[in-house]
């Protein structure tokens, strides 16, 4: 999962939204498997510390992806709203 989150950051940095979506779907599949098997594995010592380190890295990667996605989502929202406004104007006043 840590490798997937790193790839997600790279995809977001490259504005490769389709690849980012694919990676997110793969991540969701991993999460589903982990949820099923969560109670079956007990980690101690170094394994537990490694898990904590990986979780922190994944959370950091998630924040980076969100920071990169937010401006794109705002631009997409403006575009959608602009298109909706244009459509309402055409419906109200007819085509040019």
N, C-alpha and C positions, 0 to 999 in steps of 0.2 A: 504494500500500500504506500509506503514511503516513496518508492520509486515512481509510482503513479502520480503522487502529488507533485513530485519534482517535474515530471513530464507535463503536468497540467500547468505549472508555472511557465514552463517554456512555451507551451502552446498559447497561453494568454499573452505572453510577451510578444509573440509573433502574430497576434491577432488571428490565430487559426482557430476560429470558433467551432468549426465542425469537428476538428480533431479534439478540441477541449471537451466537446459534448460526448464523443466516443470514450474518452478517458474517464469522464464522469460516470458513464454507464458501467464501465469496467470496475470503477471504484465501488459503485453501489452493489455490484455482484459480490465483491470481496467482503463488503460490510455485512451483507446478508449471510454469507458463509460463517463469518466470525460470530455473528449473533447466535447462530444455531449451535456453534461449538464452544461458546464462551465459558460455560461452566465446566467443561471437560478438561481444561488445562489449568494447572496451577504453576505460576512462575515464582521463582525465588531468587534472591541474590542478584547476580549479574544479569540474568535474563529479565528480571523485573526492572532493573535499572535501564537496560537496553530498550525495553518496551516504553518506559517513560520518556527516554530520549527521542525515540521514533515518534511518539505521539506529539511531543513538543515541536518536532520538525514538521510534522504533517499539519499541525495547527498554524505554524508560521507560514507554510506554503499556502494553506487555505486563505490566510489573510492576504498574502501577496496576490493570489488569484482574484479575490474580491476587490482589492484595490485596483487591479488592472481592468476588471470587468465593469466596475461602476461607471466610469466615464462612457464606455461603449453603450451600456444600457441606457444611460441618460440621453445619448445621441439617438439611439433607436427609439426611445420614447418620444423625443421631440419630432422625429421623422413620422412616426405613426400619428401623433397628434396633428401635425401639419397636414398630412394626407387626409385625415378625418375632417379637418377644417376646410380643406380644399373641396372635398366631396360635398360637404354641407353647402358651401357657397355655390357650387355648380348646381346642386339640387334647388337651391333657393332662387338663383338668378339665371340659370341656364348656362350652356357652354358659350365660349367666346367665338 
